[in-house]
Amino acid sequence: MAWQKMYDTASAIVADHRGILAADESTGTIKKRFDSIGVESTEETRGFYRNLLFTTPGMEDFIGGVILYDETIRQASDDGTPFAGLLSSKGVVPGIKVDTGAHDLAGRPGEKVTEGLDGLRGRLAEYVELGARFAKWRAVITIGEGIPTDPCIDANAHALARYAALCQEAGLVPIVEPEVLMDGDNTIETCEEVTGRTLRAVYRALYEHDVHLRGTLLKPNMVIAGKGCPDQASAERIAELTVHTLLRHVPALVPGIVFLSGGQSELDATENLNAINLIGGPWPLSFSYGRALQHSALKAWAGEAGNTEAARSVFAQRARMNSLAVAGEWSAELEEPVAA
């Protein structure tokens, strides 16, 4: 059965305490990252940096999948091997970001809906030819005064479901990513309520569109207070509310949950993931981190070819720390060699 192959792919990505490297930054987003280290963002420098990450020795021990951007899936390593083929040869599943970004939702000030469904069937077929085996679509839900509204949540859930159905038609595993942003000043309890509403709507839409849940992965936010909230919860409280919310709304047959970091620091994202796994659930609880895996490595590289090995070392260590967190075996003391 087609969905059995997708289940096998999804399961392989999160097997053995591995997670996902989100290397799917848009051209605009990676320019901001490069600006922070004083490096010009060109196709060449972007390709060099991502080659640095993908060729890190041993990264496959901790990373089971990599999300690529449209430009990146068309690029190749130094020896001419396409990045998708390079990753596959290491036992890492290549994936692709397919949405075209969040845009203002008409008639709903402050709310967004993700676009990119037009022409998606054809783009998915091309990405399969280029080596992709899974895809990602990110919806964003903002907490504010009077928002999110039910129409916003429903519009994003509907788009996620249509995207997921098209992915499975093409033989790709869809990562379903409904992100409740942590940019506001809301309490953790408000985040819990909004995350629950969002997940409930998303799974209702997935059922309605006949998406095989065993051939999907969920990429949710952790239940966490907004950055502007004066009362920031402990890792234990974040874990308690996060797991409770997932148990209420996510079917046990989903083969894996890979959390986004959502603007958390590298250490916070790892500590919170570890606390979540100390509680656990019926699914593998892993990570799909971008900045929380790359921030220190990007600084160590600083655009200098001579810093490549140092950057790889930092990236490998960050990936290992998060793999330990998936096993519930991380501790702050293990971070000390990195600080040194």
BABA-245865 format. One record per residue (C-alpha): x, y, z. Coordinates in steps of 0.05 Angstrom, whole numbers. Each point is the difference from the previous one (the first is absolute). Layout:
BABA-245865
X,Y,Z
...
//
This chain:
BABA-245865
0,0,0
24,70,-17
-12,26,70
42,-57,29
60,26,-38
-14,70,27
-6,-28,70
67,-34,-8
31,66,-23
-31,40,57
22,-52,51
71,-2,-28
8,76,9
-12,-4,75
31,-69,12
57,-8,51
-13,67,34
14,38,-64
-34,65,-22
-4,49,-57
46,56,-21
-43,56,-29
46,30,-53
-58,29,-39
10,74,15
-26,44,-55
49,44,-37
-24,59,42
7,-37,66
69,-27,-12
22,69,-22
-18,25,69
40,-57,31
60,16,-44
-6,74,14
8,-16,74
70,-28,-14
19,50,-53
-3,-48,-59
-31,18,-67
-57,-46,-18
10,-27,-70
-18,-66,-32
73,-21,7
7,18,74
-67,-32,16
20,-64,-36
68,0,35
-32,7,69
-51,-54,-11
53,-46,-29
39,11,64
-59,-24,41
-20,-59,-44
71,-28,-4
12,3,75
28,-68,20
-48,-40,42
-58,48,-7
-42,-59,-23
5,-30,70
-44,56,27
-36,28,-62
-50,-45,-36
-28,52,-49
18,67,-30
-51,51,-26
28,35,-62
-21,64,-35
-16,3,-75
69,29,-15
36,-50,44
-31,-63,-29
27,22,-67
71,10,27
57,-50,7
59,-15,45
72,14,-19
6,-65,-39
-63,14,-40
-47,-46,38
-68,32,7
-16,16,72
-60,-47,1
44,-57,-24
55,18,49
-49,-3,59
-32,-65,-25
69,-32,-5
10,15,74
-67,-30,20
-31,68,10
-68,12,-32
-3,63,-45
-62,43,4
-25,66,-29
-38,62,23
-59,10,-47
-42,57,27
10,71,-27
-6,36,66
-52,29,47
-41,58,-26
-52,46,31
-68,-34,8
-52,43,-34
-46,35,50
39,-26,60
50,53,24
62,-30,32
-14,-70,-26
35,-40,-55
-16,-57,-47
54,-40,-36
-2,-2,-75
30,-45,-53
-55,-50,-20
-5,26,-72
44,-43,-44
23,-42,59
-15,-67,-33
49,15,-56
53,27,47
-5,-62,44
11,-45,-61
63,40,-17
26,-5,71
-9,-75,0
42,-2,-63
53,41,35
3,-50,57
-47,26,54
-36,-51,43
-38,46,47
-26,71,-1
-16,56,49
-55,53,3
0,51,57
-63,34,25
7,57,51
-50,16,54
8,66,37
-25,11,71
-24,70,14
-61,40,22
-60,-37,-29
43,-46,-42
8,-53,-25
-71,-4,-27
-32,-65,-19
-2,20,-75
76,10,2
13,-67,33
-49,-35,-47
31,33,-62
70,-23,19
-24,-70,20
-35,-7,-68
62,21,-37
44,-48,40
-49,-57,-16
-2,15,-74
76,4,-2
6,-66,38
-47,-36,-46
38,25,-62
66,-23,32
-26,-70,12
-28,-3,-70
71,14,-24
30,-51,48
31,52,47
-7,0,76
-32,66,20
26,36,61
-60,36,29
24,63,35
-51,43,36
43,49,39
-31,41,56
50,57,5
34,19,65
9,73,-20
-53,31,46
-7,13,74
-51,-56,12
4,-49,57
17,-74,-8
-72,-17,15
-24,42,-59
50,-36,-44
-27,-67,25
-71,20,-18
18,26,-69
45,-59,-16
-56,-47,18
-50,36,-43
48,0,-58
18,-74,4
-73,-19,6
-16,38,-64
60,-27,-37
-15,-73,15
-74,10,-17
21,28,-68
51,-57,-12
-55,-51,14
-48,36,-47
52,-1,-56
15,-75,10
72,11,18
33,-63,26
27,22,67
50,-57,3
34,32,-59
9,69,32
42,35,51
-24,56,45
44,62,12
-33,39,56
23,55,47
13,-16,72
-51,29,49
39,60,24
-14,71,24
8,58,-48
68,34,1
-30,62,31
-34,-36,57
33,17,68
-17,-70,26
43,-49,-38
-13,-73,18
52,-52,19
20,-55,-48
-40,-49,42
-63,42,-6
10,9,-75
8,-75,-7
-61,-15,42
-47,45,-39
30,-19,-68
-8,-75,10
-69,9,30
-23,41,-60
29,-51,-50
-33,-58,37
-67,34,-5
3,16,-74
51,-41,-39
-18,-72,-20
49,-52,26
9,-30,-69
39,62,-24
71,-29,-9
37,60,28
-4,70,29
58,47,-17
-2,65,39
19,68,-30
43,44,44
-41,62,-14
52,51,20
25,-34,62
75,2,14
41,-61,-17
5,-22,72
-73,14,17
-23,-41,-60
43,-58,22
-18,4,74
-75,4,-15
4,-58,-49
35,-42,53
-53,17,52
-55,-20,-50
33,-68,-11
6,-12,74
-76,-2,-1
-7,-32,-69
-60,-23,-40
-22,-52,-51
40,34,-55
75,14,-9
8,72,24
57,30,-39
23,66,-32
-3,38,-65
45,58,16
30,54,-45
32,56,40
4,-43,63
47,-48,-37
38,51,-42
9,64,39
67,-17,33
26,-35,-62
-16,61,-42
39,44,47
58,-48,2
3,-1,-76
-6,76,-9
8,-8,-75
72,-25,4
19,-64,-35
53,-11,52
-53,-5,54
-37,-57,-34
23,-55,47
-14,42,62
-70,14,-25
-12,-73,-15
23,-19,70
-49,50,31
-57,-24,-44
13,-73,15
2,14,75
-66,38,-3
-32,-57,-39
26,-50,51
-27,40,58
-70,0,-31
4,-75,-15
16,-11,73
-60,43,18
-44,-45,-43
25,-58,42
-12,40,64
74,-5,16
23,72,-8
28,41,57
29,70,5
68,-29,20
6,-31,-69
-1,71,-29
63,22,36
50,-26,-51
-35,42,-53
4,62,44
74,-14,12
//
